[in-house]
Amino acid sequence: MGSRSRAHSHRDAAYARSRARDLGRAISLRQDSAHALPFADASFDTVVCTFSLCAIPDHEAAVDEMIRVLRPAGS
């Protein structure tokens, strides 16, 4: 990831933390590989991916990982 992308990512993370704090929400932001998410199977009720797949080298592997960490009744 280039320094420009990294800077943009840090700015977005800072905004998300600020917004969550303003809303009284606890959040945990992580930056990991979309090809090997560090979470157990069926860990999440919802997976959201916005404007990302076009920048991920193996988008099919990334979608497979999203499905893996999504609970069976999740969306």
N, CA, C and O atoms as CSV, one atom per row, in Angstrom:
chain,resi,resn,atom,element,x,y,z
A,1,MET,N,N,0.858,-1.161,0.000
A,1,MET,CA,C,0.000,0.000,0.000
A,1,MET,C,C,0.905,1.226,0.000
A,1,MET,O,O,1.812,1.325,0.827
A,2,GLY,N,N,0.671,2.149,-0.909
A,2,GLY,CA,C,1.480,3.348,-0.992
A,2,GLY,C,C,1.211,4.297,0.152
A,2,GLY,O,O,0.214,4.166,0.863
A,3,SER,N,N,2.117,5.266,0.329
A,3,SER,CA,C,1.961,6.207,1.441
A,3,SER,C,C,0.689,7.031,1.297
A,3,SER,O,O,0.069,7.388,2.298
A,4,ARG,N,N,0.291,7.339,0.060
A,4,ARG,CA,C,-0.946,8.100,-0.138
A,4,ARG,C,C,-2.157,7.293,0.326
A,4,ARG,O,O,-3.032,7.825,1.008
A,5,SER,N,N,-2.212,6.012,-0.040
A,5,SER,CA,C,-3.310,5.149,0.387
A,5,SER,C,C,-3.318,4.976,1.896
A,5,SER,O,O,-4.379,4.984,2.520
A,6,ARG,N,N,-2.149,4.820,2.477
A,6,ARG,CA,C,-2.035,4.643,3.922
A,6,ARG,C,C,-2.534,5.889,4.650
A,6,ARG,O,O,-3.232,5.781,5.658
A,7,ALA,N,N,-2.183,7.060,4.148
A,7,ALA,CA,C,-2.622,8.313,4.767
A,7,ALA,C,C,-4.140,8.433,4.690
A,7,ALA,O,O,-4.787,8.830,5.659
A,8,HIS,N,N,-4.695,8.093,3.552
A,8,HIS,CA,C,-6.148,8.145,3.384
A,8,HIS,C,C,-6.830,7.172,4.350
A,8,HIS,O,O,-7.847,7.501,4.960
A,9,SER,N,N,-6.257,5.973,4.480
A,9,SER,CA,C,-6.801,4.968,5.383
A,9,SER,C,C,-6.774,5.448,6.830
A,9,SER,O,O,-7.740,5.252,7.566
A,10,HIS,N,N,-5.674,6.076,7.242
A,10,HIS,CA,C,-5.568,6.583,8.617
A,10,HIS,C,C,-6.580,7.711,8.866
A,10,HIS,O,O,-7.166,7.800,9.945
A,11,ARG,N,N,-6.774,8.558,7.871
A,11,ARG,CA,C,-7.747,9.641,8.011
A,11,ARG,C,C,-9.161,9.069,8.153
A,11,ARG,O,O,-9.943,9.540,8.979
A,12,ASP,N,N,-9.483,8.062,7.354
A,12,ASP,CA,C,-10.803,7.425,7.444
A,12,ASP,C,C,-10.993,6.761,8.803
A,12,ASP,O,O,-12.072,6.846,9.389
A,13,ALA,N,N,-9.959,6.104,9.304
A,13,ALA,CA,C,-10.043,5.446,10.606
A,13,ALA,C,C,-10.246,6.472,11.714
A,13,ALA,O,O,-11.036,6.250,12.631
A,14,ALA,N,N,-9.538,7.589,11.633
A,14,ALA,CA,C,-9.696,8.646,12.640
A,14,ALA,C,C,-11.123,9.190,12.617
A,14,ALA,O,O,-11.711,9.452,13.666
A,15,TYR,N,N,-11.674,9.359,11.419
A,15,TYR,CA,C,-13.055,9.839,11.306
A,15,TYR,C,C,-14.030,8.826,11.907
A,15,TYR,O,O,-14.952,9.204,12.630
A,16,ALA,N,N,-13.828,7.545,11.612
A,16,ALA,CA,C,-14.707,6.505,12.133
A,16,ALA,C,C,-14.654,6.452,13.660
A,16,ALA,O,O,-15.686,6.303,14.314
A,17,ARG,N,N,-13.459,6.572,14.222
A,17,ARG,CA,C,-13.328,6.570,15.686
A,17,ARG,C,C,-14.041,7.773,16.302
A,17,ARG,O,O,-14.730,7.646,17.314
A,18,SER,N,N,-13.869,8.927,15.688
A,18,SER,CA,C,-14.511,10.150,16.175
A,18,SER,C,C,-16.029,10.029,16.110
A,18,SER,O,O,-16.733,10.392,17.053
A,19,ARG,N,N,-16.517,9.520,14.998
A,19,ARG,CA,C,-17.967,9.364,14.805
A,19,ARG,C,C,-18.541,8.378,15.827
A,19,ARG,O,O,-19.592,8.635,16.414
A,20,ALA,N,N,-17.864,7.271,16.037
A,20,ALA,CA,C,-18.324,6.274,17.008
A,20,ALA,C,C,-18.346,6.861,18.407
A,20,ALA,O,O,-19.294,6.636,19.160
A,21,ARG,N,N,-17.318,7.606,18.761
A,21,ARG,CA,C,-17.256,8.253,20.075
A,21,ARG,C,C,-18.435,9.219,20.239
A,21,ARG,O,O,-19.087,9.237,21.284
A,22,ASP,N,N,-18.704,10.020,19.204
A,22,ASP,CA,C,-19.820,10.971,19.244
A,22,ASP,C,C,-21.157,10.261,19.435
A,22,ASP,O,O,-22.072,10.805,20.054
A,23,LEU,N,N,-21.265,9.053,18.904
A,23,LEU,CA,C,-22.507,8.277,19.003
A,23,LEU,C,C,-22.545,7.379,20.239
A,23,LEU,O,O,-23.530,6.678,20.474
A,24,GLY,N,N,-21.472,7.402,21.025
A,24,GLY,CA,C,-21.426,6.574,22.225
A,24,GLY,C,C,-21.264,5.095,21.917
A,24,GLY,O,O,-21.733,4.246,22.675
A,25,ARG,N,N,-20.604,4.783,20.812
A,25,ARG,CA,C,-20.417,3.386,20.392
A,25,ARG,C,C,-18.970,2.962,20.583
A,25,ARG,O,O,-18.048,3.743,20.347
A,26,ALA,N,N,-18.778,1.734,21.007
A,26,ALA,CA,C,-17.441,1.159,21.099
A,26,ALA,C,C,-17.149,0.440,19.785
A,26,ALA,O,O,-17.960,-0.357,19.312
A,27,ILE,N,N,-15.996,0.725,19.205
A,27,ILE,CA,C,-15.626,0.060,17.959
A,27,ILE,C,C,-14.195,-0.426,18.035
A,27,ILE,O,O,-13.405,0.035,18.859
A,28,SER,N,N,-13.880,-1.354,17.172
A,28,SER,CA,C,-12.518,-1.842,17.010
A,28,SER,C,C,-12.234,-1.836,15.516
A,28,SER,O,O,-12.882,-2.554,14.755
A,29,LEU,N,N,-11.274,-1.034,15.096
A,29,LEU,CA,C,-10.890,-0.973,13.689
A,29,LEU,C,C,-9.598,-1.738,13.495
A,29,LEU,O,O,-8.648,-1.586,14.264
A,30,ARG,N,N,-9.573,-2.563,12.458
A,30,ARG,CA,C,-8.386,-3.358,12.166
A,30,ARG,C,C,-8.066,-3.269,10.698
A,30,ARG,O,O,-8.960,-3.107,9.868
A,31,GLN,N,N,-6.807,-3.372,10.375
A,31,GLN,CA,C,-6.376,-3.424,8.990
A,31,GLN,C,C,-5.658,-4.745,8.792
A,31,GLN,O,O,-4.558,-4.951,9.307
A,32,ASP,N,N,-6.290,-5.644,8.040
A,32,ASP,CA,C,-5.750,-6.977,7.812
A,32,ASP,C,C,-5.929,-7.346,6.349
A,32,ASP,O,O,-6.542,-6.600,5.584
A,33,SER,N,N,-5.403,-8.479,5.967
A,33,SER,CA,C,-5.532,-8.966,4.600
A,33,SER,C,C,-6.954,-9.446,4.335
A,33,SER,O,O,-7.513,-10.215,5.117
A,34,ALA,N,N,-7.526,-8.996,3.248
A,34,ALA,CA,C,-8.866,-9.446,2.860
A,34,ALA,C,C,-8.856,-10.907,2.436
A,34,ALA,O,O,-9.904,-11.551,2.387
A,35,HIS,N,N,-7.676,-11.428,2.131
A,35,HIS,CA,C,-7.553,-12.810,1.671
A,35,HIS,C,C,-7.456,-13.813,2.818
A,35,HIS,O,O,-7.602,-15.016,2.602
A,36,ALA,N,N,-7.211,-13.325,4.036
A,36,ALA,CA,C,-7.070,-14.219,5.197
A,36,ALA,C,C,-7.483,-13.439,6.444
A,36,ALA,O,O,-6.636,-12.976,7.209
A,37,LEU,N,N,-8.778,-13.303,6.635
A,37,LEU,CA,C,-9.279,-12.541,7.781
A,37,LEU,C,C,-8.957,-13.271,9.081
A,37,LEU,O,O,-9.134,-14.486,9.160
A,38,PRO,N,N,-8.485,-12.550,10.106
A,38,PRO,CA,C,-8.056,-13.184,11.357
A,38,PRO,C,C,-9.210,-13.405,12.338
A,38,PRO,O,O,-9.105,-13.069,13.518
A,39,PHE,N,N,-10.298,-13.965,11.845
A,39,PHE,CA,C,-11.480,-14.209,12.672
A,39,PHE,C,C,-11.953,-15.640,12.472
A,39,PHE,O,O,-11.753,-16.234,11.413
A,40,ALA,N,N,-12.573,-16.175,13.493
A,40,ALA,CA,C,-13.106,-17.536,13.408
A,40,ALA,C,C,-14.278,-17.593,12.431
A,40,ALA,O,O,-14.912,-16.579,12.139
A,41,ASP,N,N,-14.550,-18.786,11.938
A,41,ASP,CA,C,-15.718,-18.991,11.079
A,41,ASP,C,C,-16.975,-18.522,11.798
A,41,ASP,O,O,-17.087,-18.646,13.018
A,42,ALA,N,N,-17.916,-17.985,11.034
A,42,ALA,CA,C,-19.231,-17.584,11.549
A,42,ALA,C,C,-19.136,-16.615,12.733
A,42,ALA,O,O,-19.866,-16.759,13.713
A,43,SER,N,N,-18.241,-15.634,12.641
A,43,SER,CA,C,-18.021,-14.679,13.728
A,43,SER,C,C,-18.922,-13.454,13.677
A,43,SER,O,O,-19.087,-12.773,14.689
A,44,PHE,N,N,-19.511,-13.160,12.514
A,44,PHE,CA,C,-20.232,-11.905,12.340
A,44,PHE,C,C,-21.648,-12.104,11.810
A,44,PHE,O,O,-21.913,-13.010,11.020
A,45,ASP,N,N,-22.546,-11.239,12.264
A,45,ASP,CA,C,-23.922,-11.231,11.754
A,45,ASP,C,C,-24.003,-10.519,10.407
A,45,ASP,O,O,-24.844,-10.850,9.571
A,46,THR,N,N,-23.127,-9.542,10.204
A,46,THR,CA,C,-23.156,-8.726,8.989
A,46,THR,C,C,-21.739,-8.451,8.506
A,46,THR,O,O,-20.839,-8.190,9.304
A,47,VAL,N,N,-21.553,-8.513,7.214
A,47,VAL,CA,C,-20.298,-8.147,6.581
A,47,VAL,C,C,-20.612,-7.051,5.571
A,47,VAL,O,O,-21.516,-7.193,4.747
A,48,VAL,N,N,-19.858,-5.957,5.643
A,48,VAL,CA,C,-20.046,-4.832,4.726
A,48,VAL,C,C,-18.737,-4.587,3.988
A,48,VAL,O,O,-17.675,-4.497,4.604
A,49,CYS,N,N,-18.818,-4.483,2.693
A,49,CYS,CA,C,-17.654,-4.188,1.863
A,49,CYS,C,C,-18.087,-3.138,0.849
A,49,CYS,O,O,-18.906,-3.410,-0.029
A,50,THR,N,N,-17.536,-1.947,0.973
A,50,THR,CA,C,-17.933,-0.846,0.102
A,50,THR,C,C,-16.709,-0.285,-0.607
A,50,THR,O,O,-15.716,0.045,0.042
A,51,PHE,N,N,-16.767,-0.173,-1.909
A,51,PHE,CA,C,-15.693,0.409,-2.719
A,51,PHE,C,C,-14.342,-0.248,-2.449
A,51,PHE,O,O,-13.322,0.440,-2.416
A,52,SER,N,N,-14.319,-1.549,-2.259
A,52,SER,CA,C,-13.069,-2.222,-1.921
A,52,SER,C,C,-12.656,-3.294,-2.909
A,52,SER,O,O,-11.468,-3.439,-3.196
A,53,LEU,N,N,-13.598,-4.039,-3.430
A,53,LEU,CA,C,-13.239,-5.206,-4.241
A,53,LEU,C,C,-12.433,-4.842,-5.484
A,53,LEU,O,O,-11.643,-5.654,-5.965
A,54,CYS,N,N,-12.620,-3.647,-6.003
A,54,CYS,CA,C,-11.859,-3.245,-7.197
A,54,CYS,C,C,-10.373,-3.050,-6.877
A,54,CYS,O,O,-9.551,-3.015,-7.792
A,55,ALA,N,N,-10.020,-2.922,-5.602
A,55,ALA,CA,C,-8.630,-2.703,-5.207
A,55,ALA,C,C,-7.981,-3.942,-4.599
A,55,ALA,O,O,-6.804,-3.912,-4.240
A,56,ILE,N,N,-8.729,-5.015,-4.482
A,56,ILE,CA,C,-8.213,-6.249,-3.888
A,56,ILE,C,C,-7.773,-7.170,-5.019
A,56,ILE,O,O,-8.577,-7.495,-5.892
A,57,PRO,N,N,-6.503,-7.599,-5.019
A,57,PRO,CA,C,-5.976,-8.404,-6.126
A,57,PRO,C,C,-6.804,-9.659,-6.442
A,57,PRO,O,O,-7.104,-9.918,-7.607
A,58,ASP,N,N,-7.166,-10.416,-5.446
A,58,ASP,CA,C,-7.961,-11.633,-5.658
A,58,ASP,C,C,-9.317,-11.431,-4.985
A,58,ASP,O,O,-9.541,-11.883,-3.862
A,59,HIS,N,N,-10.214,-10.748,-5.686
A,59,HIS,CA,C,-11.505,-10.410,-5.088
A,59,HIS,C,C,-12.339,-11.642,-4.765
A,59,HIS,O,O,-13.131,-11.609,-3.824
A,60,GLU,N,N,-12.185,-12.725,-5.516
A,60,GLU,CA,C,-12.944,-13.942,-5.214
A,60,GLU,C,C,-12.519,-14.533,-3.872
A,60,GLU,O,O,-13.366,-14.987,-3.102
A,61,ALA,N,N,-11.224,-14.532,-3.585
A,61,ALA,CA,C,-10.737,-15.022,-2.290
A,61,ALA,C,C,-11.253,-14.132,-1.164
A,61,ALA,O,O,-11.598,-14.629,-0.092
A,62,ALA,N,N,-11.310,-12.829,-1.398
A,62,ALA,CA,C,-11.815,-11.901,-0.386
A,62,ALA,C,C,-13.292,-12.171,-0.095
A,62,ALA,O,O,-13.703,-12.174,1.065
A,63,VAL,N,N,-14.081,-12.395,-1.127
A,63,VAL,CA,C,-15.509,-12.690,-0.929
A,63,VAL,C,C,-15.663,-14.029,-0.211
A,63,VAL,O,O,-16.528,-14.167,0.654
A,64,ASP,N,N,-14.843,-15.008,-0.556
A,64,ASP,CA,C,-14.879,-16.302,0.151
A,64,ASP,C,C,-14.609,-16.105,1.646
A,64,ASP,O,O,-15.249,-16.746,2.480
A,65,GLU,N,N,-13.668,-15.226,1.988
A,65,GLU,CA,C,-13.369,-14.947,3.394
A,65,GLU,C,C,-14.550,-14.253,4.077
A,65,GLU,O,O,-14.861,-14.555,5.230
A,66,MET,N,N,-15.198,-13.338,3.383
A,66,MET,CA,C,-16.373,-12.673,3.955
A,66,MET,C,C,-17.463,-13.690,4.259
A,66,MET,O,O,-18.097,-13.637,5.312
A,67,ILE,N,N,-17.673,-14.606,3.340
A,67,ILE,CA,C,-18.684,-15.652,3.540
A,67,ILE,C,C,-18.284,-16.550,4.707
A,67,ILE,O,O,-19.134,-16.951,5.502
A,68,ARG,N,N,-16.998,-16.867,4.814
A,68,ARG,CA,C,-16.509,-17.749,5.890
A,68,ARG,C,C,-16.780,-17.160,7.277
A,68,ARG,O,O,-17.193,-17.883,8.184
A,69,VAL,N,N,-16.550,-15.854,7.448
A,69,VAL,CA,C,-16.715,-15.240,8.770
A,69,VAL,C,C,-18.163,-14.836,9.055
A,69,VAL,O,O,-18.482,-14.449,10.179
A,70,LEU,N,N,-19.027,-14.918,8.069
A,70,LEU,CA,C,-20.441,-14.566,8.231
A,70,LEU,C,C,-21.225,-15.727,8.822
A,70,LEU,O,O,-21.079,-16.865,8.377
A,71,ARG,N,N,-22.048,-15.451,9.813
A,71,ARG,CA,C,-22.893,-16.495,10.400
A,71,ARG,C,C,-23.883,-16.988,9.345
A,71,ARG,O,O,-24.244,-16.228,8.446
A,72,PRO,N,N,-24.325,-18.231,9.433
A,72,PRO,CA,C,-25.225,-18.791,8.418
A,72,PRO,C,C,-26.475,-17.946,8.163
A,72,PRO,O,O,-26.931,-17.879,7.022
A,73,ALA,N,N,-27.029,-17.316,9.161
A,73,ALA,CA,C,-28.235,-16.509,8.959
A,73,ALA,C,C,-27.887,-15.028,8.750
A,73,ALA,O,O,-28.769,-14.169,8.759
A,74,GLY,N,N,-26.625,-14.747,8.567
A,74,GLY,CA,C,-26.181,-13.352,8.429
A,74,GLY,C,C,-26.469,-12.777,7.067
A,74,GLY,O,O,-26.982,-13.443,6.168
A,75,SER,N,N,-26.115,-11.498,6.950
A,75,SER,CA,C,-26.357,-10.814,5.680
A,75,SER,C,C,-25.140,-10.002,5.260
A,75,SER,O,O,-25.160,-9.356,4.212
